């Protein structure tokens, strides 16, 4: 995947549009972080996961206060996040730090 490629297409099809992101949307936050803003936060996350390798995965779970996002590598938890305006940076930093710590081993 190139940096100009659409990451939504990497785990969906052009016909599906944003549908693959639906399970990751947190409608409880639409008042503060609307659907489009969430798409803009999630898209670079999936782009980075795709570029980082198939070993990384992001799971979304519902909780009492909204969605929780768990970043995994080979089924091991790297970190847990909530949807906020720093979600993209938080996930990207976690991937980077994890890759750097693996390189040191």
C-alpha positions as CSV (number, residue, x, y, z in Angstrom):
1,X,0.0,0.0,0.0
2,X,1.3,3.4,-0.9
3,X,0.8,6.5,1.2
4,X,-1.7,7.8,-1.4
5,X,-3.8,4.6,-1.4
6,X,-7.1,4.6,0.4
7,X,-6.7,2.4,3.5
8,X,-10.5,1.8,3.6
9,X,-10.1,-0.2,0.4
10,X,-7.4,-2.4,2.1
11,X,-10.0,-4.0,4.3
12,X,-13.2,-3.4,2.3
13,X,-14.1,-2.8,-1.3
14,X,-14.9,0.4,-3.2
15,X,-18.5,-0.6,-3.1
16,X,-18.5,-0.8,0.7
17,X,-17.2,2.7,1.1
18,X,-16.8,3.4,4.8
19,X,-18.8,0.3,5.8
20,X,-15.7,-1.5,7.1
21,X,-15.2,1.3,9.6
22,X,-18.7,1.0,11.1
23,X,-17.8,-1.5,13.9
24,X,-15.1,1.0,15.0
25,X,-17.4,4.0,15.1
26,X,-18.4,5.2,18.5
27,X,-21.9,6.7,18.1
28,X,-22.0,7.7,21.8
29,X,-19.5,10.4,20.8
30,X,-21.2,11.8,17.7
31,X,-22.0,15.0,19.6
32,X,-18.3,15.8,20.2
33,X,-16.6,13.7,17.5
34,X,-19.0,13.3,14.6
35,X,-18.9,10.4,12.1
36,X,-16.7,12.2,9.6
37,X,-14.2,13.2,12.3
38,X,-14.1,9.6,13.5
39,X,-13.5,8.4,9.9
40,X,-10.6,10.9,9.6
41,X,-9.1,9.6,12.9
42,X,-9.5,5.9,12.0
43,X,-8.4,6.0,8.4
44,X,-4.7,6.7,9.2
45,X,-4.8,4.1,12.0
46,X,-5.7,1.4,9.5
47,X,-3.3,2.7,7.0
48,X,-0.5,2.4,9.6
49,X,-1.6,-1.1,10.6
50,X,-1.6,-2.2,7.0
51,X,1.9,-0.7,6.5
52,X,3.2,-2.1,9.8
53,X,2.3,-5.6,8.8
54,X,-0.4,-8.2,9.1
55,X,0.7,-9.1,12.6
56,X,-0.9,-5.9,14.0
57,X,-4.7,-5.8,14.6
58,X,-7.1,-3.3,16.1
59,X,-10.2,-4.7,17.9
60,X,-13.1,-2.6,19.1
61,X,-15.1,-3.5,22.1
62,X,-18.2,-1.8,23.5
63,X,-17.9,-0.6,27.1
64,X,-20.1,1.3,29.5
65,X,-18.5,4.6,28.5
66,X,-18.1,4.0,24.8
67,X,-15.8,1.9,22.6
68,X,-12.4,0.7,23.7
69,X,-9.8,-0.1,21.0
70,X,-7.2,-2.8,21.7
71,X,-4.0,-2.8,19.6
72,X,-2.7,-6.4,19.3
73,X,0.3,-8.0,17.7
74,X,0.0,-11.8,17.2
75,X,-2.9,-11.8,19.7
76,X,-0.8,-10.0,22.4
77,X,-2.1,-6.7,23.7
78,X,0.1,-3.8,22.9
79,X,-2.1,-1.0,24.3
80,X,-5.8,0.0,24.8
81,X,-7.3,3.3,23.6
82,X,-10.5,5.3,23.7
83,X,-11.9,7.3,20.8
84,X,-10.8,10.9,21.3
85,X,-9.1,13.5,19.1
86,X,-5.7,11.9,19.8
87,X,-6.6,8.4,18.8
88,X,-4.6,8.4,15.6
89,X,-1.4,9.8,17.3
90,X,-1.8,7.4,20.2
91,X,-2.1,4.3,18.0
92,X,0.7,5.4,15.7
93,X,3.0,6.1,18.6
94,X,2.2,2.7,20.2
95,X,3.0,0.9,16.9
96,X,6.2,2.8,16.5
97,X,7.3,2.3,20.1
98,X,6.5,-1.4,19.9
99,X,8.5,-1.9,16.7
100,X,11.4,0.0,18.3
101,X,11.3,-2.2,21.4
102,X,11.2,-5.3,19.2
103,X,14.2,-4.1,17.2
104,X,16.2,-3.7,20.5
105,X,15.7,-7.4,21.3
